[in-house]
Amino acid sequence: MKVFEFVKAKHGSSILNKCQPVEGDVSLSNLGLSSEDRIMLIEKVNIVFHIAATVTFKQPLDNAVNTNTKGTIRVIDLCKELNQIISFIYVSTAYSNANLSDIEEKVYTTIWEPSEIINICDKQDKTSIALLEESILKTHANTYTFAKNLAEQIVFSDSKSFPTAIVRPSIIGASLEQPCPGWVDNVYGITAVCLQVGKGNIRVLPAKMDARLDLVPVDYVVDTILCAAWHVTIHRDAEVKVYNCTSNASPLSWKYLSNIYKDVSVETPMNDILWYPYFKVVESKFLYDILNIFLNVFPAFVMDIVLKFRGKKPIMMKINKRFNQLLTMTTYFRMREWTFHRDNVCKMVEDIKVLKDSNNLKLDLRDMDWKKYITNYQIGASKFILKEKSDPINAARRLSLFYWIHNITQISGVVVLSSIINVLTI
C-alpha cells in the first residue's frame, strides 16, 4: 500500500519486517484463519485492534450482522484464547446510536437482544429477515449502524475478563499530518463529495445547512485508537470503556463546508475538470429537485453530448446517477446533527500529556484550520485516489474555459425555463 512508502522512507524498509500479515475473514468461522496462523496469534499477540467491518449502508441485515456483529464475537473468542492478552480495542462508529441526538460514552441497548437478531439471521428465512429489517429501519439509520450497536453490546457483556475499549470515530476524512497532509485511500462519504465538487460534477447537495458536520482526520483517529489501548491497560477495571472519537474543533456546518469547497475548487483547481466548480447546499427537497435539474443533470447531459461528439464515451449522466444513489443512502446523516460527549477522551488526553513523547500524538483538534485542511484534502484526493500529477497552469486554463461555458449554460437554462413557463401560461 502507498501509505507504507512513507513509513519506509522515514524508518527504512526493514521496519516492515516487524509486520507479519495473515489471511483471514471476520465473516467466516474461526475468522477464516489457518490452524497454523491461529496458533501463532495465540502465542505471540497480546493487543488486539478489531477494525474490520463492512461499511456498506445498504447491506442486507443478515450480511451486516454476520460480518459486523458475529465477526466481533469471533474476534472476542480469539482474544479469550490468547496466552498473554493485554487489551482489546473494538473500533465502532459514533453513529451506532444515531437514533439518539445526545450520545454519551456508554453502551446503549436496543429493544432487540443481539442473540435474538443473530438467531433470526442464522435461520436464513428471507421473509423473517426482511420483516425484521423493515422494523429495525424505522428506528435505526441503516443495517450498518445497527449491527455496530449490537456488536458494542456484545463487547460490553463478553469482554470483561481483559481490559477492553470501544472507540467510536465519527466521519473519517483525510489525514491532517501523518503520513502526510491530505493522505486518503478511499472514496467513501466526504471524499466522494470532495472529488465530485472539485471535478465540477456536482453543484448542489441536499443537507441541513446549519447542522454540525463531525469530521475527524484519519491520523487523529489512529492516535486515539492506539492511546485507548494504553489507557484501558493502566486504568484497568471491570468496565468496558467507551471513547467517542469525535471532533473538538471549531464547528463545521454544511453551509460553511460548501463555502470552503467553492473557494478551494477555484483557488487550487483539479486537473481535467468536467465543469466549472460550484457548490450550494439546500434543505428543501422541492428546491433541490429543481436545482438538481439545472445544476447537476442539465450540465451532465450537455457534457455527455460534447463527449459523444468528440468520439469519447459519455459518462457524466452515469456519474450523476451514482452520486444520487450515494446521496439517498446518506440523507439521514446530512439532515441531522448530534452532540457527542467526550469525557473519557478528555481524561485520556490529560493522562497522556505527562508522557515525554506525547507531542508525537494528535489528540486535540481545537487548532484545526478547516480551509487549510479541506485544501490539502482535495489535493490529496486528486493525488492518491485519481493519481493525478500537479499541473496548475493547465488546470487554471481549463477552469477559465469552463467558467464561460458554465455561465452560458446557466443563461440558456433560464431562457429554456422561461419559454416553457410562457407556453404553459398561454
N, C-alpha and C positions, 0 to 999 in steps of 0.2 A: 504494500500500500504506500501511496505517496507520502503519507504522514510520517512514516518511518525513515524517509530520506532525510528529514530534518533532524531526527534523533541520531542517525548515523553520522551526519555532518558535524554534529556537536560533540558526540561522545566516541565516534569511531564505530566501524561496522561490527566489531567484536561484542559490542553491548547487546546485540540481538541474540548472542549465544546463550544468554540467560533465559530466553523465551523458548518454551517447548510447546508448540501447538499440537492439539489432539483433535481428532474428528469426532463430532458429536451433534446431537439434535435434541433440544429440550422437548420436542413434541413426541419423541419416541420413548419406549420403555427403556429404563436404565440410562436415559439420556443419549441413547444410541452409541454408547461407549463400548469399545472392545474390552474384554476381560483384562488384558494387559494394561491398557490405559487406565482403567478404573482402579486397579491395584496400585499403579504408580501414583495416581492422585491421592488415594487413601494414605499412602506412606509419606508423601512429600508436601502436600498442600495444607496450609493452616489458616489462610484467609481467603474467603470466597466472596466474589462480587458477582451477583446474579443480575445481568443486564439484558440477556437475550429475551426477545419478545417479538410477536407480530404486531405491528403498529397500524395495520390497515383498519380504518374506521368502519368499513362496511363488511368486515369479516363475518361469515356465518357464526352464530353463537357457539355451536359445538366446536368449531375450529379455534375460535378465540379462547374458549375455556380449556381446550386440550393443551394449547401452547402456553398461554399466559397464566393459567391457574394450575392445571395439573403439572405443567412444566416446572412450576415453582415447588410443588410437592416433591417432584423427582430430585430437584437440587437439594432440598432440605434433607431428603433421605440420604443423599450422598454425604452431606455435612455431618450427619449422625455417625457415619462410618469412619470419618477422618480420624487418624490416630492422635493428632495434636491440634485440634481446631482452636484458633484464637478468636476469630469473629466472622460473622456472616452479614453481608450487606445486600439487601434487596432493593433494586432500583425500580421504583414505581413511577407514578406520574402525579403532578399536582392536581390533575383533573380526575383522579379516581373517585372523587366525591363531587363531581361537577354539578350535581343536583342541589348542592348547598352553596350559598353565596359567601358564607363565613367559615373558613376552614382552619381548624386548629391542628397542632402537631399530635394527633392521636388517630387511632384506627377506628373507623366508623363501621357499624354493622348495617345490613340491609334486611328487608323483610324476608329475604331468601337465604337459607343456610347454604354455605358453599357445597357441603356434601349433597344436598338436595339437587342443586344445579348440576353437579358432576354426574350424579346417578342418572338424571334425565338425559343428559347429553350422551352418556355411555351406552344407553339403550338404543340410540340411533333411530328413534322413532321420529321421522321428519315432521309429522303433523304436530306432535307434542312439543318438539323443539321450536317450531315456527310460532306456535301459540305462546310459548314461554317468552320467546324473543320479543314478540309484539307487546306483551305485558311489561317486560323489562324496559323497553324503549319509551314507554310512557313516562318513566321517571328518570332514566339514565340517558346520557348523551349518545352513547353507541356501545357496541359489544366490547370494544377495546377497553374503554374506561371501566365498564362493569366487571370484566374479567380481572382487571388490575385490582379493583376493590376486593373481589373475592380472594385474590392472592394475598393481599395485605392481611385479611382476616386470618388466613391460614398461617402466615408467617407469625402473626401475633400470638396465636394459640399453640403453635407447634415448634417454636424455635427458642424457647426459654431456657433450654439447657446449655446454651452458649451465648456469648454477647452478640446481640443482633440489632441492626439498624435498618429502618426503611427510609430511603432518600427519595423525595418527590420533586423532580425537576419540573418546571413549567414549560414554556415554549423554548426549545433549544435552538439557538442560532449559531452563526459563525463564531470563530474564536476571537477573543479580544486581544490576546497577546501570544499565546502558545498554541501550536508550534510557530505560528507567525500570525500577524493580524489578518483577519478575513478568511482563515482556512475553513473550508466546508467540503463535505464529500457526499451530500445527498440533496435531493430536490423536493423534500417534503415541506409542507406548510409555508412559512415565511420565505424560505429560499425560493420556492416556486413563484411567489408574488414578486420577489426581488428581481428574478430573471425576466419574468413576463413584462413587468413595468419598464425595466431597463431596455429591453428589446423593442418596446413600443407596441407589444401585442395586446396589452390590457390597459385600459384607461379609466375604467370606473369599477368600483367594488362596493358591494353592499355590506355595511358594518355600522355598529353603533358608534357614532363619531367621537363621543367623549368617553367611551369606555376605555379603561386602562388595559393595555396590552402587556402581559407579563412575559417579557422576552429576556432570556439569560444566555450569555456566551457559553459555548461548549467547554472551554477550559475552566470557567468558573464552576461548572457542573462537575467536571472531573476532579478538581481540587476538593470540592465539598464531599464527594463520594469517598475519596481517599482519607480525608480528615475524619469522616464519620467512623471509618474502620478503627482509627486510633482512639477516637473519643469514647466509643462504647466499650473499648477494652480497658481504658484507665478509669472509667466511671462504671464499673461493672455492677449490675444489679439484675433482678429477676425480670424487669420490664423491658419490652422492646421499645427502643427509642425511635421517634419519627422526626425527620428533618425536612422541613419544607424548603427545598432548594429553589427559592423564588427571588425576585428582584427587590433590592432596596435602593435602586437608582431613582433619579427624578422620574415622575410619572411619564409614561409614553402612551398617548392615546392614538387611536386610529387616524384621527384628523391630523395630529402632529406628525405621525409617521408618513401620511400621504404628502404633506408639505415637504418633508425631508426627501422623500423619493423623487418628487418633481425637481427639486434643486439638484440633487446628486446626479440624476439621469441626464441632466443638461450640462452640468459642470464637468462631469467625468463620464462622457458617453461611452457606451459599449461599442464594440466593432459590429459592423453589419446589422445595424438596427433595421427593423422591418417597417417601422412607422415612427413618427415623432413622439417621444415620451411625454405622456401626460397622465396624471393620476388624480382621481376625485373619489371621495368616499360619500355615499348617500345612505340614509337609514330607511327611506321609504321603498318598499318593494315595487310599488307602482312607478315611482320615479326611476328606479334602477332599470326596470324593464324597458322604459322609453330610452333612457340614456345608453343602455347596453346596445340598442339597435344602431344608434348614431355614432357612438364612441368605440364600440367593440366590433359588432357584426358588420356594419357597412364598410369600415376601413379594411377589415379582413377580406370581405367579398371583393373590394376593389383591388387589393393587393394580389389576390389569387388570380384575377383576370390578367394583371400585369405579368405575374409569374408564368401563366399559361402562354401568354403572347410571346414571352422570351424563351419558350421551349423548356421551362422548368416545371417541376411538379408543384401544383397548388397545395399549400399546407396550412394556410392561415385559418381557414374555417375549421379544420380539424383541431388545431391548437386551441382555438376559441371554445370548441365543444368540450375538449378535455379539461380546460381550465374551469369551465362552468360546472363540470362534474365535481371538481375539487371544491369549488365554492359551495355546492349543495351539501357536501359532506362536512364542511367546517362552519356552516351557518350558525349552529348552536353556540360556537365559541366566539364568533365575531359580534354577536348581538348581546353578549353578557359580559359582566366583569365579576371578579372575585377578590375577597380580602383574605390573604394568607398570613397566618400568624407564624412568627419566626423565632420564638423564644429559645428553642433548643439550638438553632443555628447560631443565634447571637451568643449564647453561652459557650458554644464550641469555639467561636471566633475569639472570645476573650481568653479562653484557656490556651489557645494556640499562640497568642501574642507573646507569651513568656518564652517560647521556644526560640532558639538562636537562628533557625533557618525559616522563621515564619514569613519573612519578606519574599520568599520564593513562591508563596501561595497567594492566589487571588480569591479572597472570600468576602470582599466588600466592593459594591458597585456604586457607591454614593458619588464617586468622581466620574461616572460614566458621561462621556460626550457623545450623545446619540448621533449627531450628524457625522462625526468622525467615524463612529462605529459602522453606521449604515454605508458610508462611502467605502470603507475597507471591505464590508460585507459584499457589496456589489462588484468590487474589483476582484475579490476572492472567488465569488461565484463564476465570474467570467473566466478566471484563470484556471481554477481547479475543476469546475464542472464542464464548462464549454471548451476548455483547453485553448482559449484564445491568447494570443500574444499582444502585448500592448502596442497600439498603433494610433496614438492620439490625433495625428494630423488627418489621416483618412477618416477617422471616426468623427472628427469635427466637420469635415466636408460633407459627409453623409447626413449628419444631423441638420446642417443648414439646408440641404436639399429637401429633406423630409419636413422641415419646418414650413416651407412654402406649399408642399403637397398637402400637408395637414390642414392648413388654413383654407386652401382652395376647396378641399373636400368638405370641410365643415360648412362653408358658404353654400356649396352645391346641395348639401343635405338640407339646409334651411330652406333653400329655394324649392326643392322637391316636396318638402313637408307643407310649405305654403300653398303650392299648387294643388296638392291632394286636399287640403282643407277647403280651398276655393271651389274645387269640383264638388265636394261633399255638401257644401252650403248653397249651391245653386238650386 
